[in-house]
Amino acid sequence: MILELSEKAEIIISSICVKKFTADPIEEWRENLKGISKKNTYRNNVTCFAFEDIAETLKDYFTINKDKPPNIYKYSNAIFVKGAGTAYAADSGIALKGSYLRRMPNGMQAPHCKNFYIEPRWHWDGIEEIKRAIYIPFTCFDNFGHFITETLSFLWPFTRESNILEPSMVMLSGQHNHSLAKEVSKLIKESGHYPVYEDSLPNICMVREMTIPDSTFSLHNSISNAYFSTAQKFGSLVLEKRQMNSKILDFIYISRTKLASSQRLILGEEEIEDYLLKKGWSILNPQQIPLEEQLFYYSHAKVIAGFEGSAFHSLALCNISGKTNHSIIMLGDLLSPDYSMQFSCQGVDGSYLYCTTTDPSTNKTSNHLAARTLLDTPEHIASIVHAIANKKFEKMHSHD
């Protein structure tokens, strides 16, 4: 029987949050961005920030563990409940540390954990038992951004040259027939383990020996280098499917124009694209291009620009770092710390162009997905993007 969050569990969860914030920590961080002294300000408050300066503001709120190895949690007698979003200790019924997805500074949010407590039994008779399994806390195939970041963050044990875990069943949520699931299955099988998806697991079972890998990318919270080794290994598996001989594109603009109008529509983006096309840019709509082709284009591009969106997380799958000749120009007004942490850890050169605001006519309650209007004309915004790109392109070639 599943119970509501218990008083005991509430005490445990609240004790996790060590640092206290007087307001939303993400909004506090964004407010601090205004204090960056090195910035270029254009007319109508359009402002350009360098990634390296943004990175300096991260340390007071988020954790970038470039070299720290991730943890492995090992438990005896763990209870798996289908759809719970966590695993439980058989003796206490409390959610096991590391078994549920966490976000925000100090991991203060656990958005997919349905209950932190189940009623413990003295005897768990009559339920199926699994001798040994690796439990993956979060597997999401329906949202590309959360798959690229959070799901991949738990798969690092399957990318190591020397296998650190004994060959085991790997317990995953989600559906096994999704295209991304096939790539995950391949990754796991190549490491000597075998994946079992939630649609093939019992509703409840006892796992006598449960191993749980720690997250290497916790949204709005932390990131480590181990995440990138996983992402790039996964990216190499995706690239193996390429069958086309694609042209290398130097200047790429990632478009949002083909997304639904409810997904942060940028009013005037088509005009920006028209201007850039005339300047020799290539416009990519990720929804219309196979992932393997996207990765090829991004890997070989010199400059990649576009409004903030999940497609930029795809760059983690490519061999892009501070040692490669890549530069990124991200546009918008809701800079996410997740992109900033990603680019900081990668050491990628780039700029953030603050150039939009929420469309006053929007009726959406979610500011994150509300339509955006430009702070200046599309032509002026596009000219700034092109000028920044040319400057970075010239700087790259000055070192050739």
Phi, psi and omega per residue, in radians:
M1 nan 2.231 3.122
I2 -1.539 2.256 -3.140
L3 -1.881 2.928 3.057
E4 -1.269 2.925 3.131
L5 -0.956 2.144 -3.079
S6 -1.461 2.833 3.108
E7 -1.080 -0.685 3.138
K8 -1.104 -0.761 -3.142
A9 -1.142 -0.646 3.132
E10 -1.061 -0.704 3.137
I11 -1.120 -0.731 -3.135
I12 -1.124 -0.821 -3.099
I13 -1.138 -0.738 -3.106
S14 -1.167 -0.498 -3.138
S15 -1.245 -0.290 3.120
I16 -1.154 -0.644 -3.011
C17 -1.391 1.702 -3.037
V18 -1.410 -0.886 -3.113
K19 -1.439 2.331 -3.134
K20 -1.714 2.401 3.123
F21 -2.052 2.435 3.128
T22 -1.440 -0.259 3.132
A23 -2.597 -3.085 3.070
D24 -0.991 2.073 -3.075
P25 -1.080 -0.513 3.122
I26 -1.203 -0.720 3.106
E27 -1.187 -0.624 3.067
E28 -1.046 -0.783 -3.141
W29 -1.103 -0.789 3.137
R30 -1.086 -0.627 3.117
E31 -1.129 -0.655 3.133
N32 -1.176 -0.423 3.116
L33 -1.050 -0.506 -3.116
K34 -1.135 -0.342 -3.120
G35 -1.490 -0.041 3.107
I36 -1.106 2.169 -3.060
S37 -1.419 -0.616 -3.113
K38 -1.489 1.703 -3.141
K39 -2.734 2.680 3.078
N40 -1.832 2.145 -3.140
T41 -1.904 2.247 3.134
Y42 -1.852 -3.018 -3.124
R43 -1.184 2.750 3.105
N44 1.010 0.568 3.042
N45 1.181 0.223 3.001
V46 -1.172 2.214 -3.008
T47 -2.327 2.469 3.140
C48 -2.028 2.200 3.100
F49 -1.982 2.484 3.058
A50 -1.445 2.480 3.132
F51 -0.982 -0.695 -3.075
E52 -1.126 -0.546 3.101
D53 -1.337 -0.637 3.064
I54 -1.101 -0.671 -3.120
A55 -1.027 -0.577 -3.137
E56 -1.141 -0.443 -3.107
T57 -1.469 -0.189 -3.051
L58 -1.275 -0.586 -2.894
K59 -1.084 -0.445 -3.127
D60 -1.415 -0.154 -3.061
Y61 -2.218 -0.533 -2.994
F62 -2.255 2.890 -3.067
T63 -2.029 2.173 3.060
I64 -2.021 1.742 -3.119
N65 -1.673 1.519 -3.053
K66 -1.161 -0.646 -3.026
D67 -2.071 -0.167 -3.098
K68 -1.237 2.173 3.131
P69 -1.238 2.524 3.124
P70 -1.241 2.807 -3.118
N71 -1.499 2.784 2.956
I72 -2.148 2.219 3.090
Y73 -1.777 2.342 3.127
K74 -2.200 2.302 -3.086
Y75 -2.341 2.639 2.998
S76 -1.864 2.457 3.077
N77 0.992 1.168 3.087
A78 -1.788 2.548 3.137
I79 -1.829 2.196 3.042
F80 -1.768 2.285 3.076
V81 -2.178 2.120 -3.087
K82 -1.030 2.256 3.091
G83 1.433 0.013 -3.078
A84 -1.343 -0.436 -3.112
G85 1.356 0.228 3.128
T86 -2.875 3.036 3.012
A87 -2.136 2.751 -2.998
Y88 -2.174 2.674 3.000
A89 -1.329 2.261 -3.080
A90 -1.119 -0.587 -3.059
D91 -1.404 -0.602 -3.076
S92 -1.872 -0.409 -3.086
G93 1.388 0.083 -3.109
I94 -1.544 2.493 3.116
A95 -1.006 2.357 -3.087
L96 -1.343 2.424 3.087
K97 -1.018 2.313 3.129
G98 1.523 -0.098 -3.042
S99 -1.650 -0.024 3.112
Y100 -2.312 2.600 -3.105
L101 -1.158 2.379 3.105
R102 -2.248 2.557 3.112
R103 -2.364 2.976 3.076
M104 1.321 2.767 3.125
P105 -0.917 2.373 -3.067
N106 1.145 0.215 3.128
G107 1.106 0.609 -3.005
M108 -1.267 -0.196 3.087
Q109 -1.990 2.431 3.046
A110 -2.258 1.332 -2.909
P111 -1.195 -0.354 -3.060
H112 -1.958 0.058 3.083
C113 -1.468 1.928 -3.052
K114 -1.228 -0.692 3.128
N115 -2.570 2.386 3.119
F116 -1.526 0.033 -3.031
Y117 -2.675 2.406 2.936
I118 -2.156 2.720 3.141
E119 -1.170 2.047 -3.136
P120 -1.268 2.632 3.081
R121 -2.020 2.575 3.044
W122 -1.251 -0.550 3.123
H123 -2.303 2.173 3.104
W124 -1.728 0.931 -3.107
D125 -1.290 2.554 2.991
G126 1.510 -0.014 3.090
I127 -1.814 2.672 -3.103
E128 -1.149 2.557 3.118
E129 -2.046 2.491 3.015
I130 -2.107 2.245 -3.054
K131 -1.151 -0.858 -3.046
R132 -2.587 2.398 3.137
A133 -2.735 2.664 2.973
I134 -1.772 2.191 -3.075
Y135 -1.826 2.163 3.087
I136 -1.718 2.016 -3.006
P137 -1.080 -0.478 -3.037
F138 -2.616 2.105 3.069
T139 -2.246 1.929 -3.087
C140 -2.163 2.069 3.115
F141 -1.888 -0.253 -3.050
D142 -1.478 -0.257 3.115
N143 -2.189 1.903 -3.016
F144 -1.036 -0.744 -3.112
G145 -1.069 -0.764 -3.133
H146 -1.289 -0.492 3.049
F147 -1.167 -0.880 -3.088
I148 -1.043 -0.652 -3.091
T149 -1.578 -1.152 -2.935
E150 -1.375 -0.768 -3.138
T151 -1.129 -0.840 -3.142
L152 -1.080 -0.445 -3.085
S153 -1.133 -0.352 -3.133
F154 -1.701 -0.074 -3.001
L155 -1.684 0.172 -3.079
W156 -1.051 -0.548 3.140
P157 -1.095 -0.362 -3.067
F158 -1.606 0.132 3.136
T159 -2.039 0.011 -3.127
R160 -1.354 2.486 3.118
E161 -1.126 -0.715 3.061
S162 -1.801 2.069 -3.057
N163 -1.149 2.131 -3.085
I164 -1.597 -0.127 -3.110
L165 -2.125 2.526 3.091
E166 -1.151 2.411 -3.141
P167 -0.874 2.209 -3.009
S168 -2.607 2.935 2.897
M169 -1.187 2.446 3.075
V170 -1.977 2.020 -3.077
M171 -1.536 2.083 -3.082
L172 -2.215 2.498 2.984
S173 -1.488 3.103 -3.123
G174 1.556 3.096 -3.085
Q175 -1.743 2.395 -3.042
H176 -1.259 -0.326 -3.042
N177 -1.629 0.101 3.085
H178 -1.259 2.564 -3.099
S179 -1.043 -0.691 3.108
L180 -1.206 -0.539 3.106
A181 -1.106 -0.601 3.126
K182 -1.116 -0.672 3.110
E183 -1.215 -0.688 3.102
V184 -1.105 -0.757 3.121
S185 -1.049 -0.726 3.135
K186 -1.098 -0.763 3.119
L187 -1.030 -0.798 -3.101
I188 -1.193 -0.769 -3.116
K189 -1.126 -0.669 3.140
E190 -1.132 -0.356 3.123
S191 -1.611 0.042 3.071
G192 1.663 0.095 3.114
H193 -1.854 3.041 3.115
Y194 -2.331 2.204 -3.072
P195 -1.413 2.494 3.020
V196 -2.326 2.103 -3.078
Y197 -1.546 2.799 -2.998
E198 -1.023 -0.529 -3.138
D199 -1.211 -0.171 3.092
S200 -1.934 0.055 -3.127
L201 -1.703 2.692 3.093
P202 -1.189 2.827 3.132
N203 -1.100 -0.599 3.096
I204 -2.624 2.450 3.113
C205 -2.734 2.824 3.072
M206 -1.746 2.253 3.039
V207 -1.902 1.994 -3.047
R208 -1.183 -0.667 3.087
E209 -2.274 1.862 -3.122
M210 -1.952 2.262 3.075
T211 -1.987 2.340 -3.096
I212 -2.255 2.070 3.068
P213 -1.341 2.506 3.112
D214 -1.329 2.744 3.104
S215 -1.275 2.482 3.054
T216 -1.866 -0.056 3.055
F217 -2.597 1.754 3.118
S218 -1.813 2.022 -3.019
L219 -1.026 2.408 -3.117
H220 1.027 0.437 -3.034
N221 -2.480 -1.168 -3.008
S222 -2.740 2.854 3.104
I223 -2.680 2.712 3.092
S224 -2.476 2.878 3.128
N225 -1.075 -0.491 -3.131
A226 -1.043 -0.487 3.106
Y227 -1.096 -0.730 -3.058
F228 -1.238 -0.612 3.084
S229 -1.115 -0.639 3.083
T230 -1.189 -0.845 -3.100
A231 -1.066 -0.724 -3.108
Q232 -1.269 -0.565 3.036
K233 -1.130 -0.769 3.100
F234 -1.102 -0.732 3.116
G235 -1.059 -0.644 3.121
S236 -1.162 -0.597 3.079
L237 -1.165 -0.700 3.116
V238 -1.133 -0.744 -3.103
L239 -1.144 -0.388 3.111
E240 -1.090 -0.353 -3.112
K241 -1.439 -0.136 -3.071
R242 -1.073 2.325 3.116
Q243 -2.158 -0.195 -3.073
M244 -1.675 2.678 2.963
N245 -1.705 1.704 -3.014
S246 -1.608 2.636 3.091
K247 -1.377 2.446 3.085
I248 -1.348 2.284 -3.113
L249 -1.968 2.147 -3.096
D250 -1.360 -0.772 -3.091
F251 -2.014 1.988 -3.086
I252 -2.042 2.315 2.994
Y253 -1.975 2.121 3.129
I254 -1.522 2.021 -3.017
S255 -1.598 2.569 3.011
R256 -1.902 0.102 -2.989
T257 -1.190 -0.371 -3.123
K258 -1.621 -0.032 3.075
L259 -1.327 2.825 3.081
A260 -1.079 2.611 -3.105
S261 -1.089 -0.338 3.132
S262 -1.433 -0.081 -3.080
Q263 -1.829 1.140 3.080
R264 0.938 1.059 3.087
L265 -1.082 2.336 3.093
I266 -1.791 1.864 -3.124
L267 -1.236 2.070 -3.109
G268 1.777 0.035 -3.103
E269 -1.160 -0.627 -3.141
E270 -1.072 -0.633 3.112
E271 -1.200 -0.628 3.053
I272 -1.059 -0.768 -3.129
E273 -1.126 -0.692 3.124
D274 -1.040 -0.741 3.136
Y275 -1.116 -0.820 -3.089
L276 -1.167 -0.628 3.090
L277 -1.020 -0.725 3.141
K278 -1.168 -0.377 3.127
K279 -1.637 0.115 3.062
G280 1.680 0.153 3.114
W281 -1.353 2.794 3.014
S282 -1.936 2.356 -3.124
I283 -1.790 2.182 3.120
L284 -1.998 2.330 2.983
N285 -1.889 1.778 -3.031
P286 -0.969 -0.530 -3.107
Q287 -1.152 -0.326 -3.052
Q288 -1.876 0.071 -3.064
I289 -2.205 2.293 3.091
P290 -0.966 2.555 -3.077
L291 -0.990 -0.687 -3.112
E292 -1.101 -0.578 3.103
E293 -1.271 -0.677 3.080
Q294 -1.007 -0.818 -3.094
L295 -1.106 -0.639 3.098
F296 -1.102 -0.829 -3.131
Y297 -1.072 -0.828 -3.106
Y298 -1.104 -0.693 -3.081
S299 -1.112 -0.536 -3.055
H300 -1.796 -0.086 -3.121
A301 -1.285 2.770 3.033
K302 -1.664 -0.773 -3.133
V303 -2.278 2.318 3.111
I304 -2.175 2.146 -3.101
A305 -2.234 2.830 3.093
G306 2.757 2.890 3.079
F307 -1.306 2.593 -3.071
E308 -0.869 2.290 3.141
G309 -3.078 2.940 -3.025
S310 -1.045 -0.429 -3.133
A311 -0.998 -0.508 -3.141
F312 -1.211 -0.426 3.048
H313 -1.188 -0.398 3.101
S314 -1.061 -0.419 -3.121
L315 -1.124 -0.361 3.077
A316 -1.176 -0.409 -3.139
L317 -1.391 -0.204 -3.093
C318 -1.731 2.843 3.079
N319 -1.449 1.188 -3.129
I320 -2.021 2.191 -3.141
S321 -2.686 -3.033 3.101
G322 -1.163 -0.247 -3.126
K323 -1.584 -0.125 -3.126
T324 -1.860 2.710 -3.122
N325 -1.454 1.253 3.087
H326 -2.203 2.553 3.030
S327 -2.436 2.522 -3.054
I328 -2.127 2.405 3.026
I329 -2.162 1.921 3.139
M330 -1.841 2.378 -3.103
L331 -1.992 2.692 3.055
G332 2.608 -2.723 3.070
D333 -2.546 -0.067 -3.120
L334 -2.032 0.978 -3.080
L335 -0.917 2.164 3.136
S336 -1.571 2.390 3.068
P337 -1.107 -0.362 -3.122
D338 -1.154 -0.762 3.065
Y339 -1.151 -0.698 -3.128
S340 -1.111 -0.745 3.093
M341 -1.118 -0.747 -3.136
Q342 -1.045 -0.902 -3.081
F343 -1.203 -0.578 3.110
S344 -1.150 -0.775 -3.131
C345 -1.185 -0.620 3.089
Q346 -1.279 -0.399 -3.070
G347 1.281 0.504 -3.070
V348 -1.408 2.413 3.065
D349 -1.334 2.480 3.105
G350 3.079 3.129 -3.112
S351 -2.438 2.638 3.015
Y352 -1.995 2.142 -3.127
L353 -1.805 1.868 3.101
Y354 -1.366 1.911 -2.981
C355 -2.594 0.215 3.132
T356 -2.334 2.945 3.015
T357 -2.587 2.842 -3.128
T358 -1.099 2.317 3.119
D359 -1.124 2.096 -3.078
P360 -1.098 -0.335 -3.111
S361 -1.536 -0.061 -3.086
T362 -1.236 2.560 3.103
N363 -1.878 0.073 -3.085
K364 -1.268 2.459 3.092
T365 -1.432 -0.411 -3.139
S366 -1.549 1.950 3.141
N367 -1.106 -0.533 -3.094
H368 -1.098 -0.629 -3.078
L369 -1.798 -0.007 -3.126
A370 -1.141 2.646 3.106
A371 -1.106 2.662 -3.112
R372 -2.069 2.509 2.985
T373 -1.958 2.654 -3.122
L374 -1.394 2.553 3.099
L375 -1.336 -0.283 3.119
D376 -2.512 -3.098 -3.114
T377 -1.153 2.630 3.098
P378 -0.975 -0.678 -3.117
E379 -1.124 -0.693 -3.126
H380 -1.222 -0.748 3.100
I381 -1.044 -0.802 -3.128
A382 -1.105 -0.662 3.138
S383 -1.140 -0.612 3.088
I384 -1.150 -0.802 3.125
V385 -1.013 -0.813 -3.110
H386 -1.130 -0.691 3.139
A387 -1.146 -0.761 3.106
I388 -1.075 -0.766 -3.124
A389 -1.084 -0.774 3.138
N390 -1.094 -0.704 3.137
K391 -1.110 -0.745 3.138
K392 -1.211 -0.672 3.141
F393 -1.101 -0.754 3.118
E394 -1.137 -0.655 3.124
K395 -1.132 -0.712 3.110
M396 -1.025 -0.829 -3.040
H397 -1.334 -0.291 3.083
S398 -1.222 -0.315 3.133
H399 -1.720 -0.069 -3.124
D400 -1.210 nan nan
